[in-house]
Amino acid sequence: HLVESGGDLVQAGGSLNVSCEASGFTFSSSEMSWIRQAPGKEPEWLAAIASGGVAKYIDDSVKGRFTIARDNAKNSLYLQMNAVVPEDTALYYCVKGWGPYGTRGQGIQVTVSS
């Protein structure tokens, strides 16, 4: 079970931290990812993090602006979003696994105003 939180309306240039709380599986042994989906577009794989938190992947589209982190003691995954732009407006999902196709949460809306 994955539950995202922290979505909001934010102005362009601002920052936002989206969280995901996991339950029902061994989070500390699981690779995790973030994806997003804008209306009318395909899902976009943004970032991934290994179970221990060392190995990470950040897509070129958000590299330098977004970072992924986790706290295994809290069964939580995070996506720090900086210098956001209107094109970052989308539903953001946490995903179990390394890649975009695993079990996902219900999603959280992030809207960036210009």
N, C-alpha and C positions, 0 to 999 in steps of 0.2 A: 504494500500500500504506500503510495507516494502522494504527499500533499504539499503543493506549492503555496507560498505566501509572499507578500511584499510588493506585489504589483501595484502600480499607481499611475497617475498622470504626472508627468515631469516635463519641464521645459528643456528645449534643446540646449545642449551644453552642460546639463546637470548630471547628477549621478543617482543610481538606484541599486539597491542590493536585494536580489530575489533569493528566497530560501526554499528548501525542500526538506520536509521531514519524512523519514522512511520508517516503515514498520512491517513486520510480517516476514522478514528475511534477514539474513546476516549481512547487515550493511557494511560492516568493516571488512568483509571479504569480497565485496562487490565493486566492480568498476561502475562508474556513473557518468552520465552525459547530460548536457543541456541541448535542447533544440528549440526552435521557434517556428511559428507558422503565421504568416500574414494572410489576410483575406485574399482568396483567389490564387494563392501561391503554394508551391510545394514546401513541405517541411525543410528546414535548413538546420543542419548539424553545426552547432556553435563551438562546443567544447566537451572535453572528456577528461576524466581523472582516474588514475589507478587506485586500487583499494587502499594503498598506503599513503596516497596523496603526493607522491614524488613525481611520477610520470604524468605529464599533462599534454593535452592537445588543444590548441586554439585555432579556429578557422581564420584564414587570412582576412576574411571580411570584417572581423572584429578584433583582430590582433592589435595589441597596443591600447585597446580601450576596455576590453572585458577580461576578467580573470575568474578562474574557477578554483574553488577551495572546498574542503570538507572538514568536518569534525566528527570523527568516528565515535567519540564518547557521547555525542549528542544525536547520533544517527542522522546527521544533517549535511546537506549539500548546499553550496552557495554559488551565486553568480553575481560578481560585482561589475556593474555597468557604469562606465565613466564616459564623459564627453558624448552623451547620447545625441542622436540625430533623429529627425522624423521617420527615417527609413527603419529605425529600430522598433517601430510600433508593430506589435504582434502579440499572439498568445505564446507564452513561454512555458515549456514543459521540462520537467526532469525525467530522465529515462534510466532505467536499470540496464547497465551494460556499456560497452565501449562502441558507440555508434548510435544511429538514430532509430533503430527498429525494435528495441526492447519494450518492456512494460513501461507505460508512462503514467504520470499523474493526470489530474483533470485540467491542468493548465492555469496560468494566471495572466491577466491582461496587463500589458505595459503599453502606455500611450505617451508618445513624445510630441509635444506641441512646438510649433515653430515660432 
